[in-house]
């Protein structure tokens, strides 16, 4: 006999016990069907138990020990088997970071489930009952979200800050700030959910803006929620001041991309005493400065500096426009421009370009209109842009050396990765909640989950494990625990079922580090 996974037209998988006699296959028993991997693995475990039962019956209980084992298994049912992997792995890290101080069991369940099985609140309730035996109906979850709101956010941020500070050796002297948008499926707006510019093209959907502050390595410090139509440049200073006041830290060097570059922001950073490194938009500089930039003789890795003056409360202060040239970046820029041009040419030949496409977004800047209706590509403009290939600019008032400016700014990708993880692995979007306090609670849960994700990533890298965070997540899905009762004493005992090699490696890493 053996166990077979049979794919059904519906997309589900049936688990069957198959026997073979005289060259013919026979379905002895169908255990059930499932769609998720953890469901299928659970059914296979049941099938294994059932097959062993059938085989022992066929052998007519060849020994007393066999009979005893058969009797023991006959007393078991689905309720005796639980999925404990998420708690063993993510729960351990949850407590290590300090979130165990939050005396809310529902919050713990919601955070760990967000990591293991990021589902809707209804599906979360079903998952907790079916696979962990935890009874929390969806109405109770929603009542908790109503209660959570901003109250728990303060405690979560404090724990996150202390953990990040500890991880970074006790100092947070460099921070990274960026924003992203999260859209809603509902079409109506309110005081928080507003339509605004959306990088994902969801312009018709109301949205909110999330500001995230992280330290070196992408370790989170705090976050804030803004109305969906908020201009991103107006979020920086209020957020920094709130963080600085809350955590009583010396003013760190602030690093952000060009989206936050504005005269108002630079002036505000100077006025409030912050050092900063902000990505520059070289093509937005004055014609005089642009001319100076492109006329330089650059070599791979070389820098060029332009000093600029800014008046703060009647005092002139100096900041630097730093231009760096990279041959590798130049090749990449040239390649991207060529591909962008090819896409434009293809759309033009197919008649898919109209007046509405003539704007400064991406490679549409090469489009122009001649006469009343003719859309053309300005190849001269395309060729002229080649002078900027390989050049990257930074505006800074920090005294750091050029290489350190470059190195610190280069870590900005960590915050971009944080947003990507939140949107993919943790499925923070789309958001289906309508009430403001439930939206705030949803973001708080995702922020907590991300910190646990980050800590697991750190320790796997430290141990030089080949297991990724995504793989670790999968490994938790079929880590099972069995509960049984001794027949005479009626004493209830639990046993963690044997793990495969990778599961055992992950479990060992967690036990040794947390």
N, C-alpha and C positions, 0 to 999 in steps of 0.2 A: 504494500500500500504506500501511497505517497500523496502529498498535498498539491493541488493545482490552483493557480490563479487564472480564472476565466474572465476575459474582458467581455462586457455586455454592450449592446448597441447604445444603451443610455449613457455610457461612459463609466458606469460603476464596474466593480470587479467582484465576481463571486468566488468564494473560497470553498473548494470541494475536496472530499476524500475519494481518491481513485484507486481501484484495484485492477489487476491484470491477471486474466486466467485464459489459458489456451490462445494467447495472442489477441484477446479481446479486452477492451477497457470498459470498466463499469463504474458509474458514479454511485459509490456506496452511501454518501451523505453530503448534502449541501449545508454548510454551516451558516452562511449568511452572505450579504454583499455590502460593500462600502465604497465610498468615493475618495476619502482622505487616506493618506498613507498610514496614519496612526490607527484608523479604523481597520484597515486591511491587516496590519500587523497584529492587532488584537484578535481578529478572527482567525488568523493563522495559528496564534497561540492556542485558541480554543480547539482548532482542528487538530493540532498536535496532541492535545490532551485526549480528545475524543478518539483519535486513531490509536493511541496507546491503549485506551480502554477496550476498543474493539479487538485489538491484537491480543490483549491479555485474556479476553473472553474466548477467543479462538483457541488459545493454548490451554483452555480449561484450568486456568490457574495452576500452572506447572509447579508452583511452590507456595508455601505459606507467606513468604515475604511479598510475592507478587500479589497475592490476595489482599494483604494488608495495604499495599500501595494503592491497589485498585479501590479499595474501600475508602481510603483517605481522599482520593480524587473525586469520588462520587459525592462527597459532601460539599464540594466547592461549586460556586456559581459565579456569574459575572461580577457580582457586587464584592466578591472577595479579592478581585484583581484591580489595582489602581495604577494609573500613570503617575509616577512620582519624579520623573526626570526633571521637569521644569522647576520643581521645588528644590530638588537636590542640587541643581546647578545654579539657577538664577536666584532662588531663595537664599542660598548661602551668601552670594555676593550682595544681595539686598541688605542682609544683616551686617555684613562686613563694612559696607559703606556708611551705615548708620541709620538707614531707613527703618530698622526695627524699632527705633525710638518712637515712631509714629504708631500709636496704639489704635490702629484701624485695620482690622483683618480684611475688610472688603478692599481697601486700597491696595494691600499686599496682593490679593488675588487678581485685581485688575491690572496691576503693573506686570506681574509675572506672566499672565495670560497675554498681555500686549506683546511680550517678547516671544513667547512660545507659539501662540496661535492668535495673531491679531485679527479679532473678529468684531462684529457688531456687539452691542451690549446684550441683545437677546441671545445671540449665538454663544457669547461668553457664559451666560447663565446656564445654557444647555450643556456646554462643554464641561464646566465645573462639576455639574451634577453627574453627567454620564461617565466621565473619566477619572474624576477625583473624589466623587461622593460628597461634594460640598453643595449644600442646598442654599442657594441665594437666588431668589426669583428676581426677574428683571425690574419689577417695581421697586424692590429694595435697593437695587443698584442705582436707579434713577433718584430715589430719595437721598441716597448717599452723595451722589453728584451734586444735588441741590445744596446739601449741607457742606460739601467740600469747598467749592468756590475758591475765593482768594485766601481763605484762612489757612489752608494747608500749603499753599504756594510759598508763603514766607518761610515755613519750616523746611520745606523741600529745598528751597534755594540756599538756606543756611547750611544744611547738611551737604549739599553739592559743593558749595564754596569751600567748606572745611576739608572735604575729601580731595578736591582739586589742589588746594593749597598744600596738603600733606603729600600728595603725589608728586608735586613739582618742587619738593624740597623745602617747603615753608615760605616761599616767596612767589608773589604774582606781580611781576614788574612789566609784563607785556600782555596785552589783551587784544582779542580780535573781535570785530563787530560786523555783523551782516544781517540782512533781512531776507525774508521769503514770504510768498503769499500762499494762503491755503483757501481753496475755494469750497463752496457749498453746493449741494445738488438743488436745494430750494432756490427759486428765482426771485423771491421778494427780499427787499432790503429792510434794515432796521437801524438802530443807533450804532451798532457795532459792525454789522455786515453791510459793506458798501461795494459797489462796483468801482473798479479802478484798473490801472495797468496790470496785466497778468502775464508773466513770462511764459506760462504754459498755454497761452492763447484762449483762456477761459474768460473772455472779456464780458460775456453775457451773464456770468455767474457772480453773485455777490461773494465777497471774500473778506478775510482779515489779514493783517500783516503781523508776522512774528519777528521780533528782534531778538537775536541770540548773541550772548557774550561768552567767549571761551578763552581759556588760557593756552599756553604752549601745548602742542600735541593734540589740540582739539577737546581738552577736558572742560566740560561745561561749568559755568559760574552762575548765570542767571538768564532770564528771558523776560520779554514784555509783549503784550498784545496791543495792537493799534487798529484803529478803524481802517477798513479796506481801501479808502480813498486818501489816506494820509500820505503826504509827500515824505519820502524816505529821509530826506536831508534834515527834517525837523524832529527826528526821533533820537538822534545820537546824544546830544548834550543832556536832555532830561534823563535818559536811561543811564548814562555814565554817572551823573550826579547821584541818582538814586542808589546805584551799586556802591559808589564810593562812600556815601553816607551810611548805608546799611552795614557794610563789611569793615568800615574803618581802615581802609587800606590807603597807602600812599598812592598818589596819582600815577597810574602806569602809563607806558607808551601805548598809544591807541593805534591799531592797524586796521585799515578798512579799504575796500576797493573804490574804484572811481565813482561809483554810484553815490557816494557820500561826499564827493568833492564839490564844494561850492564856496564862494567867498564868505557866506554867512557862517558855514560850519567851521572853516579855517579860522575865521575871526573869533568865533565862540570858543574853540579849542584853545586859542592863545589867551583869551580873556580869563578862562577858567584854569589856566596853568597846566594844560596837558601837553606832553610831547606827542608827536604823531608821525605816522608814515601812511600816506594816502596815495592810492593809485592815481596817476595823472592821465588826462586826456590830451595828448600832445597835439592832436590836430585841432583842438579848441583854443590853443594858445594864440597870442597875437601873431600877425604876419612876420613881425621882426624876430620874435623868438623862434617861430617855425623855421625861418630862413637860417638862423644860427644853428638850429638842431641838425638840419639836413645837410648843411655845408661842412660838417665835421668829418674828419677822416677816421672812421671807426675800424678797430680790429676786434676780433672775437674776445669778448669779456671786458672790453674797455668801457670807461665811464666819461661822461661830460657833465659839468655842473653849471648851472645858471642861478645866480643869487637874485632873490626877489625881496622887495621891501613891503612890509605891511604895517599900517599905523594902528596901534592899540592904545587908547586913552592918551593920545598926544605923543606917544613914544613910538619911534620907528624900530621895528624888529625885523630880523633877517630870517628868511627861510630858503631852502634850497630846492630847485628843480633838478633832479638827478636823472640823467638819461643813461641807460645801459644798453649795450649792443650784444646780441648773441647770434652767432652763425646758425646754430640749431634752430633758434626761434625764427630767423630769417627764412630758412628753408620751409618751416611749417607755415609761416605767414603767406609765402608765395604759393605753396600748395593749396592752402585754403582759399586764396583769392581765385586761383585757377578753377577750382571745383565750384566756387560760387558763381563764377562767370559762365561755366558750362551749364549750370542749372538754369540761369537766366536765359541763356540762348535756347535751351530746350523749351522752356515755357513760352518764349517769344515765338518760336517756330510753330508751336501748337496753338497760338492765338489766345493764350491764357493770361496775358498781361494787359491791364487797362490803366487809365489815368490814376485809379485808386492805388496802384502799386508804386507810383512815383513818390518816394519818401526817402528818408535817411536811415531806414532800418536795414541793417545788414548790408548785403550786396545790392539792394534796391537803389542805393545811392548812385550806381552806374547808369540808371535809366534816365532817359530824357524824352521829351515830346517835341516833335517837329511838326509844323503846320497845326492843324486842328485835331487830328486823330492818330497820327503816326507815332508809335512807341519805338524808340531806338535805344541801343546800348552805346554809351559814350566810351569808346575804347581808349581814347586819349586819357580820360580820367582814370581808367583802369591801369594803364601803363604808368601814369604819374604816381599812383599809390605805392608803387614798388620801392620808392625812396624811403618809405617808413618800415619796410620789412626788417624785422630783427630788433627794432627799437621799442623800448619799454620805459615809461617815465614814472617817477615817484616824487611826491611833494613831501618834504620833511623839515621839521624844525629840531629834530634830534641830532645830537652830536656823534651818533654812532658812525663808524667807518662805513664806506660804501658797501663792502662785502657783507657787513652785518645788516645794513639796510635791506639788501637784496635777500639775505638769508631769512630775516624775520618776516618780510613781506611774503616770501615764498611759502610760509606756513599757513597762509590764508586758505589754502585748499582744504585744510582740516575742517573749517566751518562749513564749506561747501559740501564736504563729505557728510557732515552731521545732518544737514538738511536732506541730503540724498537718502541716508539711512532712515531718517524719520518718515520720509515719503514712501519708501519702498519696503524695507524690512519691517518697520513698525506700522506701516499703513495709516499714517496720521490723517491722510486725506483720501477721498473727499469726506467732509464732515457732514453728518446728517442731523446733528443737534440744531435746535432753533433758539433755545433759551441761552442767554448770555452766560449765566453761571455754569451751565452744563458744558458750554464750549470751553470756558476757562478750566474746568475740571479735566476735560479731555486732553487739553494741552499739558496740564500739570502731570497727568499720568504718562504721557508720551515723553516728556522731559525726564522724568524719573527713570523710565525704561531705557532711554538713550544712555544715561550715565552708567547703568548696569551693563549695557552692551559695550560701552567704551572700556569699562574695567575688565570685562572678560577678554576683549581684544588685547588689552595691555598684557595680561598675564599669559595668554597663549603665545604672544610674541616673545615675552621674557623667557618662557620655557622652550622656545624654538620648536613649538609643536606644528605639525603639518595641518592640524585641524583649524579651519576657519571658524569665525563666529557663526556663519550661516550653517556650516556642517555641524557645529556643536548644537545648534538649535534642533536640527533634524535628529541628532543622536538622543536628545532628551525625550523624543516622542514615544519611543518604545523601551524606556526604562521602567520596569514594572515592579510592583511590590505585591506580595500575596499575604492575605490575612487568613489565619486558620485557628480552629479551636481544638484543644486537646480533648479527646472524647471522655476521659474519666474525670480529670480535674476541672474541665470546662474552662481552663485558662486560655485566653486568647493571645496568640503570638503573631508577629509579622516577620516576613523574610523578604529581603531584596533579591529578586531573581538574578541569576548569573548574567553578566553583560558580555557583549562581544569585545574584541580587542580595542577598538577605537573608543567605545563607551567606557571601558575600564581605564584607558589612558586619560580621558577627559575627567572622569570621577576622581582619579588620583591627583591630577593637577589642582582641582578645586579643593580637595581635602588638605593638600600640602600648602596652599597659598592663602586659604581663607579659614 
